Amino acid sequence: MSDLNKKSLSEIVNLIKTKKISSLEITNHFIKNIEKGKKLNSFITTCFEESVKNAKNFDSKKNFDGLLSGVPLAVKDLFCTKNVKTTAGSKILENFIPTYESTVTNNLWSEGAILLGKLNCDEFAMGSSNETSYFGKTINPVGKDLVPGGSSGGSASALAANLTPATIGTDTGGSIRQPASFTGTVGLKPTYGLCSRWGIVAFASSLDQAGPMTKNVEDCALLLEAMSGYDQKDSTSINKKKENYSKNLSENIKGLKIGIPKEYRVENMPKEIDNLWKKGIDILKKSGAQIVDIVLPHTKYALPTYYIVAPAEASSNLARYDGVKYGYRSKKGKNLIEMYENTRGEGFGDEVKRRILIGTYVLSSGYYDAYYLKAQKVRKLIKNDFDECFKNVDAILTPSTPSSAFRIGEKTNDPISMYLNDIFTVPINLAGIPAISIPAGQDDQGHPLGLQLISKALDEQKILNIAFAMEKNIAFKQSLNRWWE
Ligand code: GLN
């Protein structure tokens, strides 16, 4: 089959199910692509021997009927995979081999998927460009000098370059949607609690959520269906029936009300982002949706609130990396305290240290009320804004990011300008609601731009449907010349 690179995840599943191709053939195809794609540095670990063994094993099974029958997939290196190295992009976990499997990846394997390898990411998922990874930067297949976004940058790069037919990432403040937007792919951050966090290396536990990254909306619905579901091992998991997102996908969005928040029209926003937004609005109108102006007055506080809440939780979560329980241990130090200090000093990169320092500061006695408690209260106000809007509208449309992919090194010395990238995505994590980014156009240099659809909690089907209808009309095409091969 010559044009396998053009096939979507859903098409590949059907080819395998109808026995037009074997799991082994398709697995070998992606292994070849990965080997030819080394320049992108999107993988930290590959496990081809296991992949081939599992594919052969799949092909020998009779009557297996899973959602992801025999499809090989690579996943972000934040998901613990049993007996396969899991680094979270950090030196401190460089040699960490989990003895357990995350619930989300386990769900994928139960549906018949096969692991290809682990994808590069910002260290502990802290970053917007994949440049904080201990394992080196990942390149955006859209352009040699462009970042793929972050923190799920390896996932986005591998997907856009066809090194995996689909993938999963995690999103604490935008880490699925921003890289999707930068690479011309689809990414969905589900409702907090829809996908289990068990076995995912924790960054900020009240914000972290796993989600699908795919080539199109249909694949996104399919992968979300496969990975989501109640898990009693995660105390924040939502106990509800599994949805058939892909089967229920419908492009009929007539009569739906879509809100346009005026607060997302930020200062100095490039003209092309504004035009993209207008284009999205026109498409929605043509599809029979009704456009409504809305207000989300506390939006401007979302970024400062996030950069208190997320580091606070991170500083607490990362306390476990002490050189004793697992991971890297420094050989220096005369006593236990010095060993702890050296381990953490040598094991963590600068961005992670910055977050731990901020987090420890805002949680320390005397500052806790002024920063952390205040941020929690503002978080509630941000959530209330959304609750209020969703009394009147079905979904909200915004740009996904304030710009297209930036150049490698462009923002590394300026953390604030890096943090500003998350301005449109962070409020959604603070409110715990779902949002999807879909490719919607290109800037004048041909770099992709995304639009974001947001809904109230557990309304994933609705944003998937709206995205599905928009996708048909946008007809986004990205032809990359595979310069990395
Ligand atoms: N870029 C944001 C940060 O650095 C979000 C990261 C994420 O969603 N994991 O915190």
Residues whose N, C-alpha, C, O or C-beta is under 5 A from the ligand:
A	BS01	LIG	A125 M126 G127 S128 G150 S151 T170 D171 T172 G173 G174 S175 D422
